[in-house]
Amino acid sequence: MSVSKLVNNESVEETYIYVADFEHIAANATSSNQVTIGEIPAGGGVKQVVVYEATALVGASDITLDVGTTTGDPDELIDALDVDAMTAPVYNTGDLFEAANAGGIDLVGLTNTATDIVAEWNGTVASLTAGKVVVAITVVNPGKFA
């Protein structure tokens, strides 16, 4: 697993990159093993979340991913995405995006206090033998100019 933050000092946007291979997914499955993969800063919001299955997950056919800010059910940004069934990258399928987005780009998860972004893997992970998934989260951070 690796987590990176790409920052352009001239931009109000920041991007977190979360790369999870099959071993990391298997070791961190279930709601008790959620992984912090980014942060919405105070005054910020999430512009987009893109999930890409870079290497096909092999050995299980029920691997799902949730990404959000509520540790009880982190599905605001990506909701119950069936990762091993993906045929192309998927973006903004979470509850907040679905409710807010009517065809344009809407910021979601707007907050006055810094809030962690977590990933939750579920499924029959003990059977995984290969695979890698990349998640890119674009956060808007106007607070860094305050």
C-alpha positions as CSV (number, residue, x, y, z in Angstrom):
1,M,0.0,0.0,0.0
2,S,1.1,3.5,-0.6
3,V,-0.6,6.9,-0.1
4,S,0.7,10.0,-1.7
5,K,-0.4,13.6,-1.9
6,L,0.3,15.5,-5.1
7,V,0.4,19.3,-4.6
8,N,0.8,22.1,-7.0
9,N,1.5,25.2,-4.9
10,E,-0.3,27.4,-7.4
11,S,-3.5,25.3,-7.3
12,V,-6.5,25.2,-4.9
13,E,-6.7,21.5,-5.6
14,E,-4.8,18.7,-4.0
15,T,-4.8,15.1,-5.1
16,Y,-4.3,12.0,-2.9
17,I,-3.3,8.8,-4.6
18,Y,-4.0,5.5,-2.8
19,V,-2.6,2.3,-4.3
20,A,-3.7,-1.0,-2.9
21,D,-2.4,-4.3,-4.0
22,F,-4.2,-7.6,-3.3
23,E,-2.1,-8.3,-0.2
24,H,-3.0,-4.9,1.3
25,I,-6.7,-5.4,0.4
26,A,-6.7,-8.8,2.0
27,A,-5.0,-7.5,5.2
28,N,-7.4,-4.6,5.5
29,A,-10.8,-6.0,4.7
30,T,-13.9,-5.4,6.8
31,S,-15.1,-2.3,8.6
32,S,-12.8,-2.9,11.5
33,N,-9.8,-2.4,9.2
34,Q,-10.6,0.9,7.4
35,V,-7.6,2.7,6.1
36,T,-7.1,6.5,6.1
37,I,-6.3,7.5,2.6
38,G,-6.6,11.3,2.6
39,E,-8.1,14.3,4.3
40,I,-10.6,17.0,3.5
41,P,-9.0,20.1,5.0
42,A,-11.0,22.7,7.0
43,G,-12.9,24.8,4.5
44,G,-12.5,22.2,1.8
45,G,-14.5,19.6,-0.1
46,V,-14.0,16.7,-2.5
47,K,-14.3,17.4,-6.3
48,Q,-13.9,13.8,-7.6
49,V,-12.8,10.3,-6.7
50,V,-11.7,8.0,-9.5
51,V,-11.1,4.2,-9.0
52,Y,-9.0,2.3,-11.5
53,E,-8.3,-1.5,-11.4
54,A,-4.7,-1.3,-12.7
55,T,-4.2,-5.0,-12.4
56,A,-7.2,-7.4,-12.3
57,L,-8.1,-8.8,-8.9
58,V,-7.8,-12.6,-9.1
59,G,-9.2,-15.2,-6.8
60,A,-12.5,-13.6,-5.6
61,S,-15.6,-12.2,-7.4
62,D,-17.1,-10.2,-4.6
63,I,-14.6,-7.5,-3.7
64,T,-16.2,-4.2,-2.9
65,L,-14.8,-0.8,-2.0
66,D,-16.4,2.1,0.0
67,V,-14.7,5.5,0.3
68,G,-16.0,8.2,2.5
69,T,-15.7,10.1,5.8
70,T,-18.2,8.3,8.1
71,T,-16.3,5.4,9.7
72,G,-19.6,3.6,10.5
73,D,-20.4,3.5,6.7
74,P,-17.9,5.3,4.5
75,D,-19.9,5.6,1.3
76,E,-20.2,9.3,0.7
77,L,-17.6,9.3,-2.2
78,I,-17.6,5.7,-3.5
79,D,-20.4,3.3,-2.5
80,A,-20.2,-0.5,-2.6
81,L,-18.2,-0.5,-5.8
82,D,-17.8,-4.0,-7.2
83,V,-14.1,-3.6,-8.1
84,D,-13.4,-7.0,-9.5
85,A,-16.3,-6.5,-12.0
86,M,-15.1,-3.1,-13.3
87,T,-14.4,-2.9,-17.0
88,A,-13.3,0.8,-17.0
89,P,-12.4,3.3,-14.3
90,V,-15.3,4.5,-12.1
91,Y,-15.8,7.8,-10.4
92,N,-18.1,9.7,-8.0
93,T,-20.5,6.9,-7.2
94,G,-20.9,7.7,-3.5
95,D,-24.1,8.8,-1.8
96,L,-23.1,12.4,-1.6
97,F,-22.1,12.6,-5.3
98,E,-25.2,10.8,-6.5
99,A,-27.5,13.1,-4.4
100,A,-25.6,16.4,-5.4
101,N,-24.5,15.9,-8.9
102,A,-27.1,16.4,-11.7
103,G,-24.6,16.3,-14.5
104,G,-22.0,18.9,-13.4
105,I,-19.2,19.0,-10.9
106,D,-20.3,19.6,-7.4
107,L,-18.1,19.6,-4.3
108,V,-19.2,17.2,-1.6
109,G,-18.1,16.6,2.0
110,L,-17.7,20.4,2.6
111,T,-16.5,20.9,6.1
112,N,-15.3,23.5,8.6
113,T,-13.0,21.1,10.3
114,A,-10.4,18.7,8.9
115,T,-12.0,15.3,8.2
116,D,-10.3,12.0,7.3
117,I,-11.2,10.1,4.1
118,V,-11.2,6.4,4.7
119,A,-11.4,3.3,2.4
120,E,-13.2,0.1,3.4
121,W,-12.7,-3.2,1.5
122,N,-15.1,-6.1,1.8
123,G,-15.5,-9.5,0.2
124,T,-13.8,-12.9,0.2
125,V,-10.4,-11.5,0.4
126,A,-8.6,-14.6,1.6
127,S,-8.9,-16.0,-1.9
128,L,-7.1,-13.1,-3.6
129,T,-3.9,-14.0,-5.4
130,A,-3.2,-10.9,-7.6
131,G,-4.4,-7.4,-8.3
132,K,-3.9,-3.7,-7.8
133,V,-6.3,-0.8,-7.4
134,V,-5.5,2.9,-7.7
135,V,-7.8,5.5,-6.1
136,A,-7.3,9.2,-6.9
137,I,-9.1,11.8,-4.7
138,T,-9.2,15.5,-5.8
139,V,-9.8,17.8,-2.9
140,V,-10.4,21.6,-3.1
141,N,-8.6,23.4,-0.4
142,P,-9.2,27.2,-0.4
143,G,-8.1,27.3,3.3
144,K,-4.5,27.2,2.3
145,F,-4.8,30.7,0.9
146,A,-6.5,32.1,4.0
